Amino acid sequence: MSPDAVAPPPLRLSVLDRSRIREGGDAAGALRDTVALAREAEALGYHRFWVSEHHGVPGVAGSAPTVLAAAVAAATSSIRVGTGGVMLPNHRPLVVAEQFGVLESLFPGRIDMGVGRSVGFTDGVRRALGRGKEDAGDFAAQLDELLGWFRGAPSAHPGVRALPAEGLRVPPFVLATGEGAGIAAAAGLPLVIGDLRDRPKLLAAVDRYRAGFRPSAWAPEPYVVVSGTVAVAGTEEEAARLLLPEAWAMAYARTHGAFPPLAPPEAVAARSMTAREREYYEAGLRGHVHGTEERVRAALERVVAETGADELLVTTSTYDRAALRDSFRRLARLAGLRPPSGGEAG
């Protein structure tokens, strides 16, 4: 590089935690674990810490992401805090704007508004929310209404104001599922997309997003956040073990219709499975980034080279909280993250 060349900005690395419940634990413990992990992520130098939205799922405690984001923001001081994401079809855009307006007012300059287009997991949950599958088809209009409340120009409801959101700048992000990439491009918003297991589909969506992007007041150019599972340990075998609890939970959900708490990896490995359970379980283990620090560094370099990602959002879930924290410490080290000024990654 010549002396006059400008070095590219460092890649941002962030965390999405889904407040997974462990066997023998409860929802309260899972939520406290999320807050504790946010403190750890901040001390290690991660850029953002996001929480998710799930309704009626026994193995996930995070049903109210803006409430949990408030707890995370109150327990930290510098890391950006947001949602990955609020499922907009489940809510009225006015209420979502008000909630993020309150968050931004309490924690100015630290709040992100990640929104998605999924609706409730089951027919029963959708009925309880007063929503149907068809509501996802209105996501573009819902998103436009949401942003309008912040601009003070709500086209859908003239004369109504979203306070304290009006006039505030809370960075919006669109989680891409289905048509999400095209909607993000048309609205001129940053894109959050995964997962890493289906690389051709991921790359095609990112290409569509960049090709169709229209600059907006929210983002002058495309911004891509690639999300996926990353597990780092001292050996390949230890890293692979981190993936077992989530893979079994996904296989069980696919075959039984209920997402269970995370089981210990040794219990999962010893479990007898039906052929169908085994098929889903083995599929759930494939394609994730995992291994030693050297192997994960090389794999993430390939991800960035292929996608041109501006940021990586890591979504690791596992039973062993100590092993999970160790994975994030190793990931921070291999990525060269630095603690915030005055912070210490203990």
N, C-alpha and C positions, 0 to 999 in steps of 0.2 A: 504494500500500500504506500502511495506517495505521501510526503509530509503534508500536502494540502488536502488529501482525501479525507472525507468525513466518514468515520466509523459508523456502522449501523447501530441503532439503539439495542441494548441488551434485551433478550427475549424475556417477556414477563411470565412468571410461573405462579399459578393460583390454585386454590383448593375449593372443591365443592363437597360438602358433607351432607349425607342424607339421614343423619340421626338414626342409624340402624340399632335396633334392639338386639341384645344377645340373649341366648338361652340362659335362664337363671337370673336375668336382669329385668328391668322394667322401663317404661317410657321416660319416667323422671330421670333415671340414671343415664339413659341415652341422650337426653337433652343436655344434661350437665356435662356429659362427655363431649358433646359438640362445642359447648362454650369453652371447655378446657383445651380442646384441639385448636380452636381459633386463637387462643392466647399463645399456644406453641407455634402456630403458623406465623403469627406476627413476629415473635421473637426470632424465628428463623429467617425472616425477610421475604416471605411470600407476599405477592402483590394484593390479592383479594382473598376473601373468605366468603363463600356463598352457601346458602341453605336452600332446601328444596321443599316442594309441596306434594304431599300424598294424603289421600283421604280414605279412611276405613281400611288401612293396611296394617295388620297386626305386627309386622316386623319393622315398621317405620314409625318413629315418633313425631316426625316433622310435618304436622298438618297445617300449621299456621306460620308460613315463612316470614311474614313481616313482623310478627310478634317475636319469633326467635331471632330475627336479625337485630331487633332492638336490644335483646339480651346480649348478643354477641358484640354489638357496637359499644354497649355500656361497659363490657368487660375488657375491651381493648382500647387502644388510643391512636393508632396510626394506620393499621391495615384497612383497606377498603372493604366494605361489608355490603352484601346484596343477596339477591335471590336467583336461584338457578333451577326453576324460576317460579314466579307466580303464574298459574295457568289461567290466562285471561278469560277464556270461555266460562270458567266457573264463577266469575265475579262480575259485578257492575264496574265499568271503567271509572266512574266517579269515585267509588269507594277505594279502588286501588290507588288512584291519584291522591286521595286524601291520606291514605296510609303512608305512602312514600313521601308526601309533603311533611307529615309529622316526623318521619325518620330523618329527612334532610334538615329539618328545622332543629332537631335535637342534636344531630351529629353532622354539622355542615361540612361539605366537601369530601365525605367518606362513603356516601351511599350510592349503590348501583341498583338499577331496576331491570332485572332480567325477567322477561315474560315469554310464555310458551302458549301453544295452541291446543294442548291436550285437554280432554275432559276426564271426568271420573273414571276410575279403573274398571268398575262393574256397573251393570244396569241399576242395581240397588243404590250405589253411591251417586250415580247420575240423577236418579229420581230424588234422592235426599237433597241434592244440591239444586234441584229444580232445573236441570239441564239435560240435553240429549246429545247424541253423537253429532247431530247436524249443526250444533252450535259452533263446532270447530271451523265450519265453513265460513263463519262471519268474522274470523280472526282479523283480517285486514281492516275491516270497518271498526272493530273494537279497538284495535291498536291506534287507528287514526283518532278515534274519540279520546282515548287515554292521553295521547300527546297533546290534543287540543285543550284539555283541562290545564296543562302546564303552560301553554301559550296564552291562556286567557281568552281563547276563541273556540268555545265548544259549539261546533256547528249543529250537533244533535239536540242541544238543550239551551237555546239562547236565553240569556238573562240569569242563568245559574252559574255559580262560581265554585270552584274546588279550592277550598282554603284548608291549610296554608300552602297548597301545592302551587297555586297560580303564581307565575313569575319565577319559580325556582328551576334550576337546571339539575335534574337528576339523570345521569347518563342512562339511556335505555339500551337494552340488548335484546335480540330476538333469538330464542332457542329454536333451532331448525329441526322440524319434524315434518315430513311430507312436503308441503309447499312453502314451508317456513323460509327457505333460503331466498326464494323469489320475492316473498313479502318483505323480508329485511332489505333486499336490494332496492325495491321500489320505494320503500320508506326512507332509504338512506341511513340505515342503522347498522351498528356492529352486529356481527353474526357469531353465535355460539353453536358449534356443530360437533357431533360425534356419531358413531364411536369409531375407534381405531381398528376394529376387527374387519370392517367392510371397507377397505381402502379405496377400491374403484368408485363405489357409491359416494364416499366422502369427497373424493377429488372432483367428481362430476358436479356435486352440489356447490362446492367452493368455486369452481369455474363459472357456473351459472350465476352465482352471487356477484362475483367480480365483474362479469360481462354486463350484468343488468343494473349495476349500482348507480344510483342517482344521488349526487351530493346533496346534503341537507344541512339545516342549522345544527343538527345533532352530530353529524360526522361528515367532514369534507371529502373523505376517501374511504374505501373499503377497510374494514378491520375484522380480522378473522381470529376467533378463539376456538381452538380445537380441544375437545374434551375427550377424556378416556381414562381407563384404569391403568395405573402405574404402580408396581410393587417392587421395592428394592430391599435386598437383604444381603447377608454376608456370603451366602452360597445360592446357586441356582435352585437347589431343592427347597431351601427355606423361603425363597421368594415365591416359588410355585405353591407352597403350602398356604400362603396368605390368600390365594385366590379360591381355595376350596370352599369356605363357608358361603360366599356369595354365589358361586356356581351352583351349589346344591339348592340354595334358597330360590334361585331363578328356575331351576329344573322342577322343584316342587310346585312353584307357582304356576308353571306352564301345564303341569299334569294334574294339579288338584285345585287350582283356582284361588289359592290363598298364599300370600307371601309370608313365610314364617320368620321368626327371629333367627339370628345367625348361630349356627352350631359350631362347637370346637372342631378344628380341622381333623383331629384324630378320629372323632366320631363320624365325620363325613366319610373319611377314607375307609372306615370299617363297615359302612352301611351297605346292606343289600338293596339293590335297585332293580326295578323292572327294566325291560329293554328300552321302553320309551323314556323313563327317567334317566337312564344311563346316556341315551342319545342327547338329551337336552343338557345334561350335566357336562359331558365331554365337549359339547359345542360351547358351553359357557366358559370353558377353560382356555379356548383357543383365541389367539389374536391379540391378547393384551400385551402391554409392555411390562416385562418383569425379568428379574435376574439380579446379578451383581451390579455394582455401580458402573463398571466399565461397559458391561453389556447394555445397560439401560441408557447410558450416555450415547452410545452409538445408535441405539434404536430411536431415541428422541431426535437426534440429529437428522436421521432419515425422515422422520415425520415432518420436521420443519422444512427440510429441503423439498419434500414432495408437495406439501400444502402451502408453503409460504406463510405459515401461521405467524401472527403477531403475538400470540399468547397461548399457553397451554393451561388447561383447567383439569386438575387431577381429581378423580372421583373414587379413590380406593376405599373399599369396605372390607373388614375382616373381623374375626372374633376377638383376637388377641390385641388389646389396646396398646400394650407396650410394644409389640411388634409393629403395629400401625404407626406409632409415633417414631419408632426407629426408622421405618421406611421413609417417612417425610424428612427426617433429619438427613438421611443418606441422599435423598433426592435434592435437598437444598444444597448439600455439599458438592455433589457432582455438577449441579447447575451454577455453582459459584455465587449463590445468593449471599447477601450481606444483611445482618440484622439492622433494624432502623437505628438512627442516632440515639445513643443511650440505652439501646436494647441489648439483651444478652440471651443467646439461645442456650438455655440450660437444659 
